[in-house]
Each structure stands twice: as structure tokens, then as C-alpha cells.
Amino acid sequence: MHIYHVVNLIFTYIMFIFLLEIPNEISALTQLEKLAVEENALEGNVPMVVFNMSSLIILTLHGNNLKGRLPDNMCQNLPYIQGLYFSQNKLEGPLPSIFWQYKQLVDLALWRNNFSGSIPKNIGNATQLMQLDLSENNLTGTCMYPSSRFISYRVIEKYIIIHSYMMLVVCLNKLNNKGSYFLKKLTLYIIGAGTVPYEIGHLSNLVTLKLTANNLNGLLPTTILNNSTIVGIDLGENQLLGSLPTNIGRGLPNLQYLFLPANKLSGVIPKSISNASQLAILDMGYNLFYGFIPSTLCALTNLQILSLSENNLTLETTTPEQNVLSCLKNLKNLWQLVFSSNPLNINLPISCWNLSTSLQEVYMSNCNMRGNIPNDIGNLSSLTILALHDNKLSGSIPTSIGRLQNLQGLELGDNKLQGHIPVEVCRLQNLAILELGGNQLSGSIPSCLGHLVNPLRILSLGSNLLNSTIPSILWELTDILHVNLSSNNLSGSVSEDVGNLKVVINIDLSNNHLSGSIPSSIGNLQSLVNLSLANNKFGGLIPSSLGKSLSLELLDLSKNNLSGIIPKSLESLKYLKILNLSFNKLQGEIPIGGPFRNLSAQSFVSSGRLCGAPRFHVPSCNNSTFEAHSTKASISNLKYIIPVILSAMFMVTSIWIVKLRRRKNVEAAKETALLPQPLWRRVSHQELVKATNAFDEINLLGSGGFGSVYKGTFSDGINVAIKVFNLQLEGAFKSFEIECEMLGNIRHRNLIKIISCCNQINFKAVVLNYMPNGSLEKWLYSQNFCLDILQRLSIMIDVASALEYLHHGYEIPIVHCDLKPSNILLDADMSAHIADFGIAKLLYGRDSMTQTITQATIGYMAPEYGMEGIVTRRGDVYSFGIVLMETFTGTKPTDEIFDGEMSLKQWIANSPLIDVVDANLLGTKAEDRDFVKNSECLSSIMRLGLACSAESPEVRMNMQEALATLNKIKIKFLKDAAGGVVLNRSLV
């Protein structure tokens, strides 16, 4: 029976059946209210039959191949129509002006078509319109309409036109909810050249105006800066010209924030700015302002952020008691002060630092400041960032720096500072950035820097007069990203422990007196991008292991005493752009594969007895004279090479024997690891179908909130995990975009690596590294698998390391929001990788908090997620605490033993340790040394888990603290296992 025989049908939904046309007989369904023909194969013009179905309320033709124009009279016979959804087709021509005559129309979606021309001005007649999406078309022109046209009391929720070739884009939001006919909030996105519409200044009830990050040019209309209702203005990142009106403060009496950065504005800063007494944020950085910084700014007692960087501003007088610096102490709410790159031309006396103790961030670099850093700097107890680099400061670094217990960044580089690096710096337990390069500091590098509670992320001490050796403890800073000790007088060797710096990106030890061999462990540094050991006294061979540092882009080993051949393994460094091996004693053939194809003779100047291609300006390798010399040299070197080979054979044999003793299931996973490792690649839907045998259930690895994950094998033998999103589910499309964005822009050894994204209209998938050992959940709850204490501890350290990187490794923190054992995957080496970023959040702003609806998993979700929708880094810490306790108890937080009055946390806190931990971990005899050792370790872990999962977010530690604590627990456990300490028998 055909559906058009069902005359009483009121709704039909047709999807994915590749319908080529809508039959005319469908008009017989005289009571049909909803017709949805989505993502089929409809072609040609929109069938006129659908416009004669007078009962229709909703018409959806989204995701087809419809072409042509929409007829002007298309809705003439649709008196009840409320929603039209024609998005993702190929419709063209102008928008029908008759659309706006239908006052019952609520939703209109025409996005991703080829509509052109301007938006009809009678749009204002659509009084019931709630959602209008015209994005991704070819619409042009100006779209500014008097606010009185929008006379609906309801919210204009969406009016967006965003595409690269558009001239002007407008987003109108939130009419006055009291029924006013005036627009309250206006956000314009203008893409391409254009000026700010002058008419904006006539919106007398305008509250906020945002024109951020566009390509606006021309003069800024003064009418915008003369509106008593405006609370916020953001005109940043444009090319606006002109100066600010002298009466700006009087014209904006209710202004609370003013963002004007990154324009071409000039002139002086008007003193009348102080009349905007409610101002909390003032950002005019990266412009062309000149003249004095007005001292009237000190009258803005609500000011929280003052940013005037990158201008040509100076102070009214070089006497600090008479300029703006002397009165800033009155701004008790000021927490960020940014004066960088302005010619302040001032001596730095003690009184200059009589600033408010509320200050958290001070940026005064490149300000032509002279004098000594005063001891009173230690009084700024709230400081987290102190950036005074690129000035002319002299004297020593005051020991009072050690009183700044909240300091995270100390940037004093490129000054004229002298003396030793004070050991008081080591009191700064939260210090992440220590930048003292480009001074005249002498003495040794304080070894105490390796003992900070929260390890350093950036250590820059280059271009000083430091001597002695590099403290070995520095190679224990496992979370450090940048190390620059170049251009000093450092001597000694570099320890193999440098291989501990697993996340380091840059290492520069050039221009010192370092000797010995280059540590082979550097090859373990998978994140290393730049390595410079130039102009030292390193000898021996170039380690072939450097070929495993696959992220290397710069490798400079010039001006040393290196000998032997250039390892062919360096051909694997496909990202290598700069290689300098000049002025060494190398010999043999220069490799020609990989990055060597793009290198020139500049990489091998005066490098001994090298041979190779003519473009390297070295002899050909088939030259008889060269061969004779090389043979003789090779024979003479055998007495050095043979012992090395024998030692290597012994080590390889030993490692092989150890590996034979590993568990069979891990060994099987190792076989997978021997296959070629996947790199970024383009994949099509057809390739994914083939790789999974048409997504056969036998390849199904698991299912989640937004889709399923399959194992796939590409034609080159590479195994991958393919996450296919179920686009029928609400939020799946957004989840796909988040995963591609997050995983494509972050890199850490303990985060799942993305290989590709397949983004088609009806199919979306993410291709990820395959984890042969499955999830932590599988290992915890399967009778076929078992993890000992050390394995579980190592896994949770990996997880903590990844979270710490997400939370603190970027300027904008990333919150995972859904940490649980099923999202922790184990590779062939049993290293853990966090996966599933489908609901992750970016946290913008000072307080690193956002409010949203999250889809986190019950049992692992922080209380504040569910009650208030508040997402912070501390929410991830809560989830980590729960997972930590679950990992060592083998009990889910949603286990049936936990009713409304008992939770996993309460059970652990109120029970003896022996009753809660996994029975396989403790042992059986309380007098056994292993029992006591294991008890001590597990007690510490449970205490950490309870602390991380505290009910109040404010009480919880951050992931830096959690990671440090977990590492200490592991170190103590290993020492105890070796019999190195006396154990405490107390339990939880």
C-alpha cells in the first residue's frame, strides 16, 4: 500500500532511501502536517506539489541536491506553515521577499545554499520569527534595520550569516524582555572590507556592542562612543582609524568594559575617561596612541584590567611620585596591569612598587626602565606573573622574590642583572616559567630548581655567565617544555637522564663547554622539536636513536668533535627543516632520503671526510682516493667499534630475555606495535568501509554516547580505531567537531592521537590510533586480565600527566568532562591514553570557569556539574579521584552496593583498607614485608583519591599537585620494594 492512500496520515519522515522525486500523489494526504524528506537524492527544482499541501505546518527538504530558485509565491497556499528547512541544497538566486509576509513563520533554515543578493528589508515584518539561519550563502550588502521593525516580545535567537566571502554579517539577540521595541544587544561580524555602520549610534537602548576580530576599516563613528545606555564595547582586532573623542568618559557614563586592542587608533588617551566611573576593563593595546598615560585613570576605582601595551605612551614625568604609577595603589580591584612596549623611560625606585596587593599579573617588558628591582617587590603577595624582560634593569635579583608564593611566571630576561640566581627562587613552589636569559648572572644553576612541588615548564637561563655543571636533578623535571641554557660557561657531560623529559619541545645547550658523548636517550623524546648542542666539545658518534625523535624540525650539532658516520636513521625525521653538522670530524656517505633531499652544502661545511651528492660540495662516494682513505680509517677504528658492538649485543640479548618473560597478552599486543605506525592521512568513507569490512560487528570495539568504535585495518597493514558518529543523536555533530578540533590541536604522549577526520554530509568519523590492550575498564573487570599495584600506579600517573597537560599546558585550559575507565585506553606498552573528547570544554577568562549543560557520566561527574552546570578544571580532578579509587578497589562508583546513603567515597573513608582494596593487591599475611609495603602505598593512594574527590571544588587540589603526589607515592613504593626505608604500618 502506498503512503498516499493513508489519507489520515499527519506525519511522514523519509530519510536515507535515496528518493529521486516526490510523487504528485502525495497531495492526496490532505491532513498531512509534517513532511520531512531529509538527506535523500532529490534533484532539480523544489517540487511545486509540496507548496499546494495546505495542511502543512513543517516542511523539511534538508540535505538533498535541489537547485534553482524558490518561487515568490511558494507559501501562498501554506497558511499554517511554521517551519521551512531547505538547508544543505544547491538553491540559488535572491531570497523571496514574500517570506517575511507570513507572520506565522517561526523557523526558517536556508543555510549552506547558493543564495545571493541582499537580505530583503521587509524582514522586520516577520514578527513571530524565532530562528533564522542564512549562513554559508553568497549574500552581500548591508543589513542594518531600525530596531522598531522587530516588534515581537519574543527572542530573536539566531540571525547568523558567516562565510569568508561575505561583506557584512549581523547577529541580533535578545529584545527587551519588557516589551520594548528597541534592540538591547548587537553583535556584528563583518567579514571582508567594510566600515562600521553609522546608524548603530542611534540605537538608544543599546547595551552591548561587539565588532570583534573582523576586517573593519575607516573611522570609528563617534556616535557609538556617546550613548548613555551602553555597558560594553568590543571593537578589537580590526583596522579602525582615528582618535577617541575628548568627552568619551562623559558620553559613556555606564560603561563597564571597553576593548579597543589591535587597531590603528591614534591620538592621546582622553583624561575624561575617568568619568566612566563604572569601568572595570580597559584594553587599548596594540594601537598607535601617544602622549602621557593620564593619571586620571587612578580615579577608576572599579578597574580590574588596565592594558595599554604596544603603543607609544609615556609618563607625565620621570618622577614616580607625580605620575600614574604612584596612584595605582588606590585601585584595590586591579589584578592585571599591562604597560609592555611603551617608552616609559623611568628609573625604578622603591616607591614605584607601592602598588596594590591585589595585583596578580604585571607586564612591563620593553618599557626602557632602568635601576634596580626594589626589595619591596616581595610585598605584592598576590602576584602570579611578573614580566619585566627587555628593559635596562641592573643590580641583583632581590631575595624578597621568594616571598611571592603565588608566582607562576618570573620573566626578567634581557636586562643587565648581575650576581647569582638567588636560592630563594626555589621557594616559589608554583613557579612554571623562569626566564632570566640575556643578563650577566654568574655562579651555578641552583639544583633546588629540581625540587619544586609543581615542576617547571619553561627554564630559560641562556646568554649569562653561569658556570659549573648542569645539575643532574634538572633532568628529573619530567613536565618541562623548554630548556635554554645556551651561551654560558657550563662544562661537564649531559646525563642520559635527559631522556626523562618526555614532553620537552625545545632544548638549547649551545655555546658552552660541554663534553662527553651525546646521550642516546634523547631519541626517546617524541615531542622534541628543536635541539641545539652546537659549539661545545661533544665527541663520539651521532646517536642513531636521534632518528626516533620524529617531531624534530631543527637539529644543530655543529662545531663539536663528533666522528663516525651520519646515521641513516635520520632519514626518518620527515619534519626536519634545519640540520647543521658543520665543523665536525664525520666521515662516510651523506644520506639522501627523507629530509636530506631538501638540504644543501650549508649543513655539512668542514665536516671531515664526508662523501655524497655533488650538491653537498663533497667528493663522490665512488672516488677511489676517498674509498682507500675511508677503508684505512675504518680498519683503524675497529679497535673502538668492536667493543661497542659486543656491548650492544649483550644489551640486546638481555633485553630480549626480559621481554620473553612478559605476560603473553602484552606480548601479543607488542606484535601489533611492530606494524608501521600511523601518521596523519586523508581517508574516504569508502576506505573506512573497506578497513572495517563494512563495519562488521566482529570489528566492533564498543559503543558510546554518540556512536560506535570499530577496529579497522588499512591496505598498508596499519591498524586503527574508527569512531563513527550516530548523527541521529542530538549533539553528535557537535561532538564530532569538538573531537576533531581538540585532538587535532593538542599533543601529549598520554592523549589519544588523531590520524584523520572523515567529514561528509551523512557520515562523520574520527580515525584514531589503535590501542591493542583495550580500556582500563576491561582490565579491571575481566577475569582474564590482572594488574598489579605498580601497573595501576603507572597507568594513573599517565592519566594525571595528560590531565595536567590539558589543564595547565595551554593559555586556555581544556576540561575533558567525562573521565572514566572506559575512556582510558592502553597501548602495547600498557601506557595509558585519555580518549573521547566529545564533550570537552575550553575555559576562557580569568576564573577558568564556564556554565553549561554537560553530558558527563553519573558516578564520575562532579556535584557542581549536575547542580549548577559549572564546568571547571576541578571537575576533572573530582573524576580523577573517583577513577583512582576505582582502579585500586576494583569497584565501580555505580555498583549496586551503593544506595542513596552510601557512596564509593564514603565506603572507602569509613572502612578498613583491607575491606575495600582489590583482594589481589594486598597479599594475605600482615607480617609479610610485601603486605606492609603494599598497605602503605594503597593507603596513600586512597587518601589522594578522597582529597581529589572532595565535595567542594575549592577544597580539591589541582592536577599539578595530584600528579606530584602520585609520583612521590610511586617513588616511595619502589624504594620500599628495594628495602631502602622503614615502613609506617598505619592504614587509612
Buried (B, 14 or more C-beta within 10 A) or exposed (E): EEBBEBEEBEEBEBBEEEBEEBEEEBBBBEEBBBBBBBBBEBEEEBBEBBBEBEBBBBBBBBBBEBBEBBBEEBBEEBEEBBBBBBBBBEBBEBBBBBBBEBEBBBBBBBBBBEBEEBBBBBBBBBBEBBBBBBBBBEBBEBBBBBBEBBEBEEEBEBBBBEBEEBBBBBBBBBBBEEEBBBBBBBBBBBBBEBBBBEEBBEBEBBBBBBBBBBEBBBEBBBBBBBBEBBBBBBBBBBBBBBBBBEBBBBBBBBBBBBBBBBBEBBBBBBBBBBBBBBBBBBBBBBBBBBBBBBBBBBBBEBBBBBBBBBBEBBBEEEEBEEBBBBBBBBBEEBBBBBBBBBBBEBEBBEBBBBBBEBBBBBBBBBBBBBBBBBBBBBBBEBBBBBBBBBBBBBBBBBBBBBBBEBBBBBBBBBBEBBEBBBEBBBBBBBBBBBBBBBBEBBEBBBBBBBEBEBBBBBBBBBBBEBBBBBBBBBBBBBBBBBBBBBBBEBBBBBBBBBBBBBBBBBBBBBBBEBBBBBBBBBBBBBBBBBBBBBBBBBBBBBBBBBBBBBBBBBBBBBBBEBBBBBBBBBBBBEEBEBBBBBBBBBBBBBBEEBBBEEBEBEBBBEBBBBBBBEEBEBBEBEEEEBEEBBEEBEEEEEEEEEEEEEEEEEEEEEEEEEEEEEEEBBEEBBEBEEBEEBEEEEBEBEBBBBBBBEBEEEBEBBEBBBBBBBBBBBEEEBBBBBBBBBBEEEBBEEBBBBBBBBBBEBBBBBBBBBBBBBEEEEBBBBBBBBBBBBBBBBBBBEEEBEBEBEBBBBBBBBBBBBBBBBBBBEEEBBBBBBBBBBBBBBBBEBBBBBBBBBBBBBBEEEEBBBEEEBBBBEBBBBBBBEEEEBBBBBBBBBBBBBBBBBBBBBBBBEBEEBEEEEBBBEBBBEBEBBEBBBEEBBBEEEEEEBBBBBBBBBBBBBBBBBBBBBEEBEEBBBBBBBBBBBBEBBEBBEEBBEEEEEEEEEBB
